[in-house]
Amino acid sequence: MAGWMWHRCLFGPNLQRVHRSPDQTRTDGRPPRRGWNYQPRGLERHTDSILGWASVLWSLSYYSSPLLLCYLYRKGKIQIQHNITTNLFVYVLKFVRFLLNLYKHWPVDFSWKEVSSPKLSKGGVSLLRPEPKHRGAADSVLNSVRTLPCHILSYLIVHSFGRRMLYPGSVGLLQKAMRPMLQQGQARLVEEYDGQRNKLVACDGNEIDTMFVDRRKDGGRAGKTLVICCEGNAGFYEVGCMNTPLEGGYSVLGWNHPGFGGSTGVPFPQNEANAMDVVIQFAVHKLGFQLSDIIVYAWSIGGFTASWAAMSYPEIRALVLDASFDDLLPLALKVMPESWRPLVTHTVRQYMNLNNAEQLCKYQGPVLLIRRTKDEIITTTGPENIMSNRGNDLLLKLLQYRYPKVMTEDALRAVRQWLAAGTQIEEESVYTGYEVDDDWCLSVLQSYQTDREPLFPWSVGEDMTLEGRRQLALFLARKYMRNFDTTHCTPLPISEFRPPWKLEH
């Protein structure tokens, strides 16, 4: 028993900060004392230092071991008889890592098992729609044998550097470097906004670290709306996009990807969907929000989980996608050698199929797309070519699905001309050049909505003139997309965040 207690003292949870409660008062009438970071002393400080360095060495050895082993083998420094020493070294490193992650005593606040979710399969996993399988030769044994090397390479790529390139925030070294910033951000949310940190358990067993700020008690109208935030590939709720709706007075629920911050697991698409599912269930069944009170807001790669949520929970009020893309594949092909195209295509489609546009088109509610005009991340040829921004493709695919009779070739040409405008002046020049009558466009849409079932896709525009289609297409494009003249990673100010346009009767 004594040995167990010593073990928990050495390898148990760490005290990082003592938070000040926002309503904490002092008996002498003075203002409440601020929170403070805990400073270990003596043996505790040295133990933390040793374990910290062990964790860093493990990370360095883990990521560099393939290159190092290849180099040593080619130099003749590694022989077969050295396998025992090598294996022993690896097992020691794994044991150190095991001790570092053994005890997670933070209690569970909500589990997917507490509700019966219609989004879960019999096996308890919120399944993504699988890729369609081709018939004929693609199913033959011969073709399976022929493509086996490609399958093996794809698996190795995505489980080694591929996943870490796509989600660098899951890399332990980056998290260690950001730890002071993350602790400061978390302290701000808890102490200034009375944030409530909760641990959720998804259906795959991953623990999801969340932060909830409740503004309903403030009495404002915005506080009755919950904004669920989905972060980027190196974003954390402590320092991420949830700060934008907080400034607007909304109730906000942030969460970290699997493998980010206090969340466990690995951020593969299925795990991401499972995490998003339990976050929404938590918001409804534990926090007491209706789906119609929820706006899902995402930045960058967070558009995948946000569009999955909108597809799976169509009753949510609205969806806001900032600096997001339509499909991961074109962006992956951009950074890989041309000769790798077949391998990259297979890898993305098999393991990292972030097809946001496909999911978005299954949502019937209001949508706002925010395009960064100087975006350097989701462009395929560079920020100087705004037409290579994949946010354009996301808009066009959405409009073509919802208004197929309006988005004819001539109307598409007009919208592309509007999208090519790099400044607000140029954008307005294109809009006025086509003499778009906003009142007429609005009346056409309202008339159609009144007379027919308002589910998309709509057949509005089938009896319209060419000029009318172009005007209506430009009107819709400006309602669904807003430009923000900045780069990809600039925080979105609250002035640019607003609920999407909704056609009223």
C-alpha positions as CSV (number, residue, x, y, z in Angstrom):
1,M,0.0,0.0,0.0
2,A,2.8,2.4,0.9
3,G,4.6,1.6,-2.4
4,W,1.3,2.4,-4.3
5,M,1.1,5.8,-2.6
6,W,4.7,6.6,-3.4
7,H,4.0,5.6,-7.0
8,R,1.0,7.9,-7.2
9,C,3.0,10.8,-5.7
10,L,5.8,10.4,-8.3
11,F,3.7,9.7,-11.4
12,G,0.3,11.0,-10.6
13,P,-1.4,14.2,-11.8
14,N,0.4,17.5,-11.6
15,L,-0.9,20.7,-9.9
16,Q,-0.4,23.4,-12.5
17,R,-2.4,26.4,-11.3
18,V,-4.6,27.5,-8.5
19,H,-7.5,29.4,-10.2
20,R,-9.3,32.3,-8.6
21,S,-13.0,31.9,-8.6
22,P,-14.7,34.9,-10.2
23,D,-17.1,35.2,-7.2
24,Q,-14.4,34.6,-4.6
25,T,-14.4,37.4,-1.9
26,R,-12.1,38.2,1.0
27,T,-13.1,38.8,4.6
28,D,-11.2,42.0,4.8
29,G,-13.2,43.6,2.0
30,R,-10.2,43.8,-0.4
31,P,-10.5,42.6,-4.0
32,P,-10.1,38.8,-4.5
33,R,-6.6,37.5,-5.0
34,R,-5.6,36.6,-8.5
35,G,-4.9,33.0,-9.5
36,W,-1.3,31.8,-9.4
37,N,0.8,29.1,-11.1
38,Y,2.0,26.4,-8.7
39,Q,5.7,26.3,-8.2
40,P,7.1,22.9,-7.1
41,R,10.0,22.7,-4.7
42,G,12.7,20.3,-3.8
43,L,12.3,16.7,-4.8
44,E,9.1,17.5,-6.7
45,R,10.8,20.0,-8.9
46,H,13.7,17.7,-9.7
47,T,11.3,14.8,-10.4
48,D,9.2,16.9,-12.8
49,S,12.4,17.9,-14.6
50,I,13.6,14.4,-15.0
51,L,10.2,13.1,-16.3
52,G,10.0,16.1,-18.6
53,W,13.3,15.4,-20.2
54,A,12.5,11.7,-20.5
55,S,9.3,12.7,-22.3
56,V,11.2,15.0,-24.7
57,L,13.8,12.3,-25.3
58,W,11.1,9.8,-26.1
59,S,9.5,12.2,-28.6
60,L,12.8,12.9,-30.3
61,S,13.7,9.2,-30.5
62,Y,10.2,8.3,-31.7
63,Y,10.2,10.8,-34.6
64,S,13.8,10.4,-35.6
65,S,14.3,6.7,-35.2
66,P,13.4,5.7,-38.8
67,L,15.9,8.1,-40.2
68,L,18.5,7.2,-37.6
69,L,18.2,3.5,-38.1
70,C,18.4,3.7,-41.9
71,Y,21.5,5.9,-41.6
72,L,23.2,3.5,-39.1
73,Y,22.3,0.5,-41.1
74,R,23.8,1.9,-44.3
75,K,26.9,2.8,-42.4
76,G,27.2,-0.7,-41.1
77,K,26.9,0.3,-37.5
78,I,23.9,-2.0,-36.8
79,Q,24.1,-5.7,-37.1
80,I,21.5,-8.4,-36.5
81,Q,23.0,-9.5,-33.2
82,H,22.4,-6.0,-31.8
83,N,18.6,-6.5,-31.9
84,I,18.4,-7.4,-28.2
85,T,20.0,-4.1,-27.2
86,T,17.8,-2.1,-29.6
87,N,14.6,-3.8,-28.4
88,L,15.6,-3.2,-24.8
89,F,16.1,0.5,-25.5
90,V,12.7,0.7,-27.2
91,Y,11.0,-1.1,-24.4
92,V,12.6,1.3,-21.8
93,L,11.4,4.3,-23.7
94,K,7.9,2.8,-24.0
95,F,7.8,2.1,-20.3
96,V,8.8,5.7,-19.5
97,R,6.0,6.9,-21.8
98,F,3.6,4.5,-20.1
99,L,4.5,6.0,-16.7
100,L,4.1,9.5,-18.0
101,N,0.5,8.8,-19.1
102,L,-0.5,6.2,-16.6
103,Y,-2.6,8.2,-14.2
104,K,-5.3,10.5,-15.4
105,H,-7.4,11.1,-12.4
106,W,-9.6,13.9,-13.9
107,P,-13.1,12.6,-13.4
108,V,-15.5,12.1,-16.3
109,D,-18.2,14.7,-16.5
110,F,-20.2,13.2,-19.4
111,S,-20.1,10.0,-21.4
112,W,-21.8,9.0,-24.7
113,K,-23.3,6.1,-22.8
114,E,-25.5,8.5,-20.8
115,V,-27.8,9.0,-23.8
116,S,-29.1,7.0,-26.7
117,S,-27.7,8.8,-29.7
118,P,-29.3,8.2,-33.1
119,K,-26.0,8.9,-34.7
120,L,-24.3,5.8,-33.3
121,S,-24.1,2.4,-34.9
122,K,-24.7,-0.9,-33.0
123,G,-21.0,-1.1,-32.3
124,G,-21.1,2.3,-30.6
125,V,-19.3,4.3,-33.3
126,S,-20.7,7.3,-35.1
127,L,-19.7,6.0,-38.5
128,L,-18.7,8.2,-41.4
129,R,-20.1,7.3,-44.8
130,P,-17.6,4.9,-46.5
131,E,-16.2,5.6,-49.9
132,P,-18.1,3.9,-52.7
133,K,-16.4,0.8,-53.9
134,H,-15.8,0.2,-57.6
135,R,-17.1,-2.9,-59.3
136,G,-15.4,-5.2,-61.8
137,A,-11.6,-5.4,-61.9
138,A,-11.3,-3.2,-58.8
139,D,-12.7,-6.1,-56.7
140,S,-10.7,-8.8,-58.3
141,V,-8.1,-10.8,-56.4
142,L,-5.5,-9.9,-59.0
143,N,-6.1,-6.2,-58.6
144,S,-6.0,-6.5,-54.8
145,V,-2.6,-8.2,-55.0
146,R,-1.3,-5.5,-57.4
147,T,-2.4,-2.7,-55.2
148,L,-1.2,-4.2,-51.9
149,P,2.1,-2.3,-51.9
150,C,0.1,1.0,-52.3
151,H,-2.1,0.0,-49.4
152,I,0.9,-0.7,-47.2
153,L,2.6,2.5,-48.2
154,S,-0.5,4.5,-47.5
155,Y,-0.9,3.0,-44.1
156,L,2.7,3.7,-43.2
157,I,2.6,7.2,-44.4
158,V,-0.6,8.2,-42.7
159,H,0.4,6.6,-39.4
160,S,3.9,8.2,-39.4
161,F,4.5,11.6,-40.7
162,G,1.3,12.1,-42.7
163,R,-1.1,12.4,-39.7
164,R,1.4,14.7,-37.9
165,M,1.8,16.9,-40.9
166,L,-1.9,17.3,-41.2
167,Y,-2.5,17.8,-37.4
168,P,0.8,19.3,-36.0
169,G,-1.0,20.2,-32.8
170,S,-1.0,16.5,-31.9
171,V,2.8,16.4,-31.7
172,G,4.0,16.3,-28.1
173,L,7.0,18.6,-28.7
174,L,4.8,21.3,-30.0
175,Q,2.4,21.0,-27.1
176,K,5.4,21.2,-24.7
177,A,6.6,24.4,-26.4
178,M,3.1,25.9,-26.2
179,R,2.4,24.8,-22.6
180,P,2.9,28.2,-20.9
181,M,0.7,29.8,-23.5
182,L,-2.0,27.2,-23.1
183,Q,-1.9,27.4,-19.3
184,Q,-2.3,31.2,-19.5
185,G,-5.2,30.9,-21.9
186,Q,-6.9,28.3,-19.8
187,A,-6.5,30.5,-16.7
188,R,-8.0,33.4,-18.5
189,L,-11.1,31.4,-19.5
190,V,-11.6,30.0,-16.0
191,E,-10.8,33.2,-14.0
192,E,-12.1,36.0,-16.2
193,Y,-15.0,34.2,-17.9
194,D,-16.0,31.7,-15.2
195,G,-15.2,28.9,-17.7
196,Q,-16.1,25.3,-16.7
197,R,-13.7,22.6,-17.8
198,N,-15.2,19.2,-18.5
199,K,-14.0,15.8,-19.6
200,L,-16.2,13.9,-22.0
201,V,-15.8,10.3,-23.1
202,A,-16.6,9.6,-26.8
203,C,-17.9,6.3,-28.1
204,D,-14.4,5.2,-29.1
205,G,-13.1,5.7,-25.6
206,N,-11.2,8.9,-26.3
207,E,-11.4,11.5,-23.6
208,I,-12.3,15.0,-24.9
209,D,-11.1,18.1,-23.1
210,T,-13.7,20.9,-23.3
211,M,-14.3,24.4,-21.9
212,F,-17.8,25.9,-21.5
213,V,-18.6,29.6,-20.8
214,D,-22.2,30.1,-19.8
215,R,-23.6,33.6,-20.6
216,R,-27.3,32.7,-20.2
217,K,-27.3,34.2,-16.7
218,D,-26.1,37.5,-18.0
219,G,-29.6,38.2,-19.5
220,G,-28.4,39.1,-23.0
221,R,-29.9,37.7,-26.1
222,A,-26.6,36.4,-27.5
223,G,-26.0,34.5,-24.3
224,K,-28.9,32.2,-25.0
225,T,-27.2,31.0,-28.1
226,L,-24.4,28.4,-27.8
227,V,-21.5,28.6,-30.2
228,I,-19.6,25.3,-30.5
229,C,-16.1,26.0,-31.8
230,C,-14.0,23.6,-33.9
231,E,-10.3,24.5,-33.9
232,G,-7.7,24.3,-36.7
233,N,-4.9,21.7,-37.1
234,A,-2.6,23.4,-34.6
235,G,-5.4,25.2,-32.6
236,F,-6.4,24.6,-29.0
237,Y,-9.5,26.0,-27.3
238,E,-7.2,27.8,-24.8
239,V,-5.9,30.1,-27.4
240,G,-8.1,29.5,-30.4
241,C,-11.2,30.7,-32.2
242,M,-13.5,30.5,-29.2
243,N,-12.3,33.9,-28.2
244,T,-14.2,35.5,-31.1
245,P,-17.7,34.5,-30.0
246,L,-16.8,35.2,-26.4
247,E,-16.2,38.9,-27.3
248,G,-19.7,38.9,-28.8
249,G,-21.4,37.8,-25.5
250,Y,-22.3,34.3,-26.7
251,S,-22.3,31.2,-24.6
252,V,-19.3,29.2,-25.9
253,L,-18.3,25.6,-25.9
254,G,-14.7,24.8,-27.0
255,W,-13.1,21.4,-27.3
256,N,-9.7,20.0,-28.3
257,H,-9.1,17.5,-31.0
258,P,-8.2,13.9,-30.0
259,G,-4.5,14.0,-29.1
260,F,-4.6,17.8,-28.4
261,G,-4.1,19.3,-25.0
262,G,-6.1,17.3,-22.4
263,S,-7.8,15.2,-25.1
264,T,-6.6,11.6,-25.7
265,G,-6.5,9.6,-28.9
266,V,-5.4,10.4,-32.4
267,P,-7.1,12.9,-34.8
268,F,-8.2,10.6,-37.5
269,P,-11.5,11.5,-39.2
270,Q,-13.5,8.8,-37.5
271,N,-12.2,9.9,-34.1
272,E,-12.9,13.5,-34.9
273,A,-16.5,12.7,-35.8
274,N,-16.9,10.7,-32.6
275,A,-15.5,13.6,-30.6
276,M,-17.9,16.1,-32.2
277,D,-20.8,13.8,-31.6
278,V,-20.2,13.6,-27.8
279,V,-19.6,17.4,-27.7
280,I,-23.1,18.0,-29.2
281,Q,-24.7,15.4,-26.9
282,F,-23.1,17.1,-23.9
283,A,-24.4,20.5,-25.0
284,V,-27.9,19.2,-25.3
285,H,-28.3,16.7,-22.5
286,K,-26.0,18.2,-19.9
287,L,-25.8,21.9,-20.6
288,G,-29.5,22.2,-21.5
289,F,-29.3,23.8,-25.0
290,Q,-31.7,22.9,-27.8
291,L,-30.2,22.1,-31.2
292,S,-32.0,25.1,-32.5
293,D,-30.0,27.3,-30.1
294,I,-26.6,26.0,-31.4
295,I,-24.3,27.7,-33.9
296,V,-21.3,25.6,-35.0
297,Y,-18.3,27.8,-35.8
298,A,-15.1,26.4,-37.3
299,W,-11.8,27.7,-38.4
300,S,-9.6,26.0,-41.1
301,I,-9.6,22.2,-40.8
302,G,-12.2,22.4,-38.1
303,G,-14.6,22.7,-41.0
304,F,-14.6,18.9,-41.3
305,T,-16.1,18.3,-37.8
306,A,-18.4,21.3,-38.2
307,S,-19.8,20.2,-41.5
308,W,-20.1,16.6,-40.1
309,A,-22.2,18.1,-37.2
310,A,-24.4,20.0,-39.6
311,M,-25.0,17.0,-41.7
312,S,-25.7,14.7,-38.7
313,Y,-27.7,17.2,-36.7
314,P,-29.6,19.2,-39.3
315,E,-31.7,20.9,-36.5
316,I,-28.8,23.1,-35.5
317,R,-29.4,26.8,-36.0
318,A,-26.5,27.7,-38.3
319,L,-23.0,27.0,-39.5
320,V,-20.1,29.5,-39.8
321,L,-17.0,28.3,-41.6
322,D,-13.9,30.5,-41.5
323,A,-10.9,29.9,-43.8
324,S,-12.1,26.4,-44.6
325,F,-11.8,24.3,-47.8
326,D,-14.0,22.0,-49.8
327,D,-11.7,18.9,-50.0
328,L,-8.3,18.0,-48.6
329,L,-7.0,16.2,-51.6
330,P,-6.1,19.3,-53.8
331,L,-4.2,20.8,-50.8
332,A,-2.4,17.5,-50.2
333,L,-1.4,17.2,-53.8
334,K,0.0,20.8,-53.7
335,V,2.7,19.9,-51.1
336,M,3.7,16.5,-52.5
337,P,5.8,15.6,-55.6
338,E,3.8,15.2,-58.8
339,S,5.1,11.6,-59.1
340,W,3.4,10.8,-55.8
341,R,-0.1,11.8,-57.1
342,P,-1.6,8.2,-57.2
343,L,-0.2,7.4,-53.8
344,V,-1.4,10.7,-52.2
345,T,-4.8,10.3,-53.8
346,H,-5.2,6.8,-52.4
347,T,-3.9,7.8,-49.0
348,V,-6.2,10.8,-48.6
349,R,-9.3,9.0,-49.8
350,Q,-8.6,5.9,-47.7
351,Y,-7.5,7.5,-44.4
352,M,-8.0,11.3,-44.4
353,N,-11.0,12.0,-46.6
354,L,-11.9,15.4,-45.3
355,N,-14.5,16.2,-48.0
356,N,-16.2,19.1,-46.4
357,A,-18.3,20.2,-49.4
358,E,-20.0,16.8,-49.6
359,Q,-21.0,17.0,-45.9
360,L,-22.0,20.6,-46.2
361,C,-24.4,20.0,-49.0
362,K,-26.4,17.6,-46.7
363,Y,-27.3,20.5,-44.4
364,Q,-30.4,22.5,-45.0
365,G,-29.8,25.4,-42.6
366,P,-28.1,28.9,-42.9
367,V,-24.4,28.9,-43.8
368,L,-21.8,31.7,-43.8
369,L,-18.4,31.2,-45.4
370,I,-15.6,33.6,-44.5
371,R,-12.9,33.8,-47.1
372,R,-9.4,35.2,-46.2
373,T,-8.4,37.2,-49.3
374,K,-4.6,36.7,-48.4
375,D,-4.9,33.1,-47.3
376,E,-1.6,31.3,-47.8
377,I,-2.7,27.9,-46.5
378,I,-5.8,26.8,-48.4
379,T,-4.6,28.1,-51.8
380,T,-3.2,25.8,-54.3
381,T,-0.9,28.2,-56.1
382,G,-0.3,30.9,-53.5
383,P,-2.1,33.8,-51.8
384,E,-1.4,36.1,-54.8
385,N,-3.9,34.0,-56.8
386,I,-7.2,34.4,-54.9
387,M,-9.0,32.1,-57.4
388,S,-6.9,29.2,-56.1
389,N,-8.5,29.6,-52.7
390,R,-10.4,26.4,-52.0
391,G,-13.0,28.4,-50.2
392,N,-14.2,29.4,-53.6
393,D,-14.9,25.8,-54.5
394,L,-16.7,25.3,-51.2
395,L,-19.1,28.2,-52.1
396,L,-19.6,27.1,-55.7
397,K,-20.4,23.5,-54.8
398,L,-22.9,24.6,-52.1
399,L,-24.6,27.0,-54.5
400,Q,-24.7,24.5,-57.3
401,Y,-26.3,21.9,-55.0
402,R,-28.9,24.3,-53.5
403,Y,-29.8,26.3,-56.6
404,P,-29.0,24.1,-59.6
405,K,-31.3,26.0,-62.0
406,V,-29.8,29.3,-61.1
407,M,-26.1,28.2,-61.3
408,T,-25.9,27.8,-65.1
409,E,-22.6,28.2,-66.9
410,D,-23.2,32.0,-67.5
411,A,-24.2,32.5,-63.9
412,L,-21.1,30.5,-62.7
413,R,-18.9,32.8,-64.9
414,A,-20.4,35.9,-63.2
415,V,-19.8,34.4,-59.7
416,R,-16.2,33.5,-60.6
417,Q,-15.7,37.0,-61.8
418,W,-17.0,38.3,-58.4
419,L,-14.8,35.8,-56.5
420,A,-11.7,37.0,-58.5
421,A,-12.1,40.5,-57.1
422,G,-9.3,41.1,-54.6
423,T,-10.7,44.1,-52.9
424,Q,-14.0,45.4,-51.7
425,I,-14.0,48.1,-54.4
426,E,-13.5,45.5,-57.1
427,E,-16.1,43.3,-55.7
428,E,-18.7,46.1,-55.6
429,S,-17.7,47.0,-59.2
430,V,-18.6,43.5,-60.4
431,Y,-21.8,43.5,-58.4
432,T,-23.0,46.8,-59.8
433,G,-21.7,46.0,-63.2
434,Y,-24.4,43.3,-63.5
435,E,-27.0,45.7,-62.1
436,V,-28.0,43.3,-59.4
437,D,-31.4,44.4,-57.8
438,D,-31.3,43.1,-54.3
439,D,-35.0,43.7,-53.7
440,W,-36.0,41.8,-56.8
441,C,-33.8,38.8,-55.9
442,L,-35.2,38.7,-52.4
443,S,-38.8,38.8,-53.6
444,V,-38.1,36.0,-56.1
445,L,-36.7,33.7,-53.4
446,Q,-39.5,34.6,-50.9
447,S,-42.1,33.9,-53.5
448,Y,-40.6,30.5,-54.3
449,Q,-40.3,29.6,-50.6
450,T,-43.9,30.5,-49.9
451,D,-45.3,28.4,-52.8
452,R,-43.2,25.2,-52.4
453,E,-41.5,22.8,-50.0
454,P,-38.5,24.8,-48.9
455,L,-36.0,21.8,-48.9
456,F,-32.9,22.1,-51.0
457,P,-32.2,21.7,-53.9
458,W,-34.6,24.4,-55.2
459,S,-35.8,24.6,-58.8
460,V,-36.0,28.4,-58.7
461,G,-34.6,29.9,-61.8
462,E,-35.7,27.4,-64.3
463,D,-38.0,29.9,-66.1
464,M,-35.7,32.9,-65.5
465,T,-33.9,34.9,-68.1
466,L,-30.1,34.7,-68.4
467,E,-29.7,38.2,-66.9
468,G,-32.0,37.2,-64.0
469,R,-30.0,34.1,-63.2
470,R,-26.7,36.0,-63.2
471,Q,-28.2,38.6,-60.8
472,L,-29.7,36.0,-58.5
473,A,-26.4,34.0,-58.5
474,L,-24.4,37.1,-57.5
475,F,-27.0,38.0,-54.8
476,L,-26.7,34.5,-53.3
477,A,-22.9,34.4,-53.5
478,R,-22.7,37.7,-51.5
479,K,-25.2,36.3,-48.9
480,Y,-23.3,33.1,-48.4
481,M,-19.8,34.4,-48.4
482,R,-18.0,37.3,-46.8
483,N,-14.4,38.4,-47.5
484,F,-11.9,39.2,-44.7
485,D,-8.8,41.0,-46.0
486,T,-6.1,39.1,-44.1
487,T,-4.0,35.9,-43.9
488,H,-5.0,32.5,-42.7
489,C,-3.9,32.6,-39.1
490,T,-5.1,36.1,-38.1
491,P,-7.7,35.9,-35.3
492,L,-11.2,36.8,-36.5
493,P,-12.5,39.9,-34.9
494,I,-16.0,39.9,-33.5
495,S,-17.0,42.5,-36.1
496,E,-16.6,39.8,-38.8
497,F,-18.5,37.1,-36.9
498,R,-22.2,37.1,-37.3
499,P,-25.1,34.6,-37.7
500,P,-25.6,33.6,-41.4
501,W,-28.2,35.1,-43.6
502,K,-31.5,33.4,-43.5
503,L,-34.4,33.9,-45.9
504,E,-37.4,35.1,-44.0
505,H,-41.0,34.6,-45.2
